[in-house]
Amino acid sequence: MAVSARRGSPLTLDEITTTALRLMDEGGVEGLSMRKLAAELDVNPMSLYHHVDNKEGLIKLICATGAQRMKLPPDDGSPWQQQLRAMALAYHRHAVTHPAMWRHLHDHPELIADRKLEIWQTLYRILRLAGVPESELRRTSDVLHAFVTGFIAAETQGHLADDPQEVELAFDAAIRMIIHGVAGCSD
């Protein structure tokens, strides 16, 4: 891997995606450009193309690896209810921390449609623990995703109370409803 004379160290894909995500957080998807990213990383813009094809490919990579930036619940034997709560909280925290990326994902659902992505596989694992039949995993996960996504959309668009504690209480109530609903699916 070539080392930039300016940088003194090799450029990594993790460094590229982390910096690109920060730029998206600051200026939205529109505020991210390969030239701006290269300047932030102190490299020639052409250096980026050794790692990603273009801006669209970079954004797709950032979205596809989003679960790696979340603290998804491990398969540690804890009750499924606890794992589902942890997953919902991690997803919520990630969406609120990176709203530009989250909006882009939901404006381009094809970016998260791949059920082999870590986030879906983790959710499927938890739903299996809850006793959701294999034939219902896709439908149940879609409903849960829509429910949490709707909550986050309402929150980020200002449709909920301005009080952060009130939003936290509302999200906790939503999680309890999700857990209750999933428990009903396995009956």
C-alpha positions in Angstrom: 0.0 0.0 0.0 1.4 3.4 -1.0 2.1 5.9 1.7 1.4 9.5 1.1 4.4 11.8 1.4 2.2 14.2 3.3 0.7 11.7 5.7 3.5 9.4 6.5 1.2 6.4 7.1 -0.9 4.1 4.9 -4.5 5.0 4.3 -7.0 2.5 5.7 -10.6 1.8 4.7 -11.7 2.2 8.3 -10.0 5.7 8.4 -11.7 6.6 5.1 -15.2 5.5 6.2 -14.9 7.0 9.7 -13.8 10.4 8.3 -16.5 10.2 5.6 -19.2 9.5 8.1 -18.0 12.5 10.2 -18.2 14.7 7.1 -21.7 13.4 6.5 -22.6 14.2 10.1 -21.4 17.7 9.6 -22.8 18.5 6.2 -25.1 15.8 5.1 -24.6 13.5 2.1 -24.4 16.6 -0.1 -21.6 17.9 2.0 -19.4 14.9 1.4 -17.1 15.0 -1.6 -14.1 12.9 -2.5 -12.0 16.1 -2.6 -13.1 17.2 0.8 -12.5 13.7 2.2 -9.0 13.6 0.7 -8.2 17.0 2.2 -9.4 15.8 5.6 -7.2 12.7 5.3 -4.3 14.7 3.9 -4.0 12.6 0.8 -4.3 13.1 -2.9 -7.9 12.5 -4.0 -6.8 9.8 -6.3 -5.6 7.8 -3.3 -9.2 7.2 -2.3 -10.0 5.4 -5.5 -7.6 2.6 -4.5 -10.2 1.8 -1.8 -13.6 2.8 -3.2 -14.8 3.3 -6.8 -16.6 6.6 -6.2 -18.7 8.7 -3.7 -21.7 6.4 -4.3 -19.6 3.3 -3.5 -18.2 5.0 -0.4 -21.7 5.9 0.9 -22.9 2.4 0.1 -20.0 1.0 2.1 -20.7 3.3 5.0 -24.3 2.2 5.1 -23.5 -1.5 4.7 -21.0 -1.4 7.6 -23.2 0.7 9.9 -23.9 -2.2 12.2 -20.2 -2.5 12.9 -20.4 1.0 14.5 -23.3 -0.1 16.7 -23.0 -2.1 19.9 -25.2 -5.0 18.8 -26.0 -7.5 21.5 -23.7 -10.5 21.5 -25.0 -14.1 21.6 -24.1 -14.4 25.3 -27.1 -16.4 26.6 -28.9 -13.3 28.0 -32.7 -13.3 27.7 -34.0 -12.4 24.3 -35.9 -9.5 25.8 -32.7 -8.0 27.1 -31.0 -8.5 23.7 -33.9 -7.0 21.8 -33.9 -4.0 24.1 -30.1 -3.6 23.6 -30.5 -3.8 19.8 -33.3 -1.3 19.7 -31.3 1.1 21.9 -28.1 0.6 19.7 -30.1 1.3 16.5 -31.7 4.4 18.0 -28.5 5.8 19.3 -26.8 5.2 15.9 -29.6 6.9 14.0 -29.7 9.9 16.3 -25.9 10.2 16.2 -25.7 9.9 12.4 -28.9 11.4 11.1 -27.7 12.2 7.6 -26.6 8.6 7.1 -29.8 7.3 8.6 -32.0 9.5 6.3 -29.9 8.5 3.3 -30.4 4.8 4.2 -34.2 5.2 4.4 -34.3 7.3 1.2 -32.5 4.4 -0.4 -33.9 1.2 1.2 -32.0 -1.0 -1.3 -28.9 -0.2 0.8 -30.2 -2.1 3.8 -32.3 -4.7 1.9 -29.6 -7.4 2.1 -30.7 -9.8 4.8 -27.2 -11.1 5.1 -26.1 -7.8 6.7 -25.0 -8.2 10.4 -27.9 -6.1 11.7 -30.5 -8.4 10.1 -28.7 -11.5 11.2 -28.5 -10.3 14.8 -32.2 -9.5 14.8 -33.1 -12.9 13.3 -31.0 -14.6 16.0 -32.8 -12.7 18.7 -36.2 -13.4 17.1 -35.4 -17.1 17.0 -34.5 -17.0 20.7 -37.9 -15.4 21.3 -39.6 -18.4 19.5 -40.6 -16.6 16.4 -41.1 -19.3 13.7 -38.6 -19.4 10.9 -41.4 -18.7 8.4 -42.3 -15.4 10.2 -38.8 -14.0 10.7 -38.9 -11.7 7.6 -42.3 -10.4 8.3 -41.6 -9.8 12.0 -38.3 -8.1 11.4 -39.9 -5.9 8.8 -42.6 -4.8 11.2 -40.1 -4.2 14.0 -37.9 -2.2 11.7 -40.9 -0.1 10.5 -42.0 0.5 14.1 -38.5 1.7 15.3 -37.9 3.6 12.1 -41.2 5.4 12.5 -40.4 6.4 16.0 -37.0 7.7 15.0 -38.5 9.6 12.1 -41.0 11.2 14.4 -38.3 12.1 16.8 -35.8 13.5 14.3 -38.5 15.5 12.5 -39.7 17.2 15.7 -43.0 15.4 16.1 -42.2 14.3 19.7 -41.7 16.4 22.8 -38.6 18.6 23.0 -37.7 17.2 26.4 -35.0 14.5 25.9 -36.2 12.7 29.1 -39.7 12.5 27.6 -38.4 11.1 24.4 -36.3 8.6 26.3 -39.5 7.5 28.3 -41.4 7.3 25.0 -38.8 5.1 23.4 -38.6 2.9 26.5 -42.4 2.5 26.2 -42.0 1.6 22.5 -39.4 -1.0 23.3 -41.8 -2.6 25.9 -44.5 -2.7 23.3 -42.1 -4.4 20.8 -41.1 -7.0 23.4 -44.7 -7.6 24.3 -45.6 -8.0 20.6 -42.7 -10.3 19.9 -43.7 -12.5 22.8 -47.2 -12.7 21.3 -45.7 -13.9 18.0 -44.2 -16.9 19.5 -47.4 -18.2 21.2 
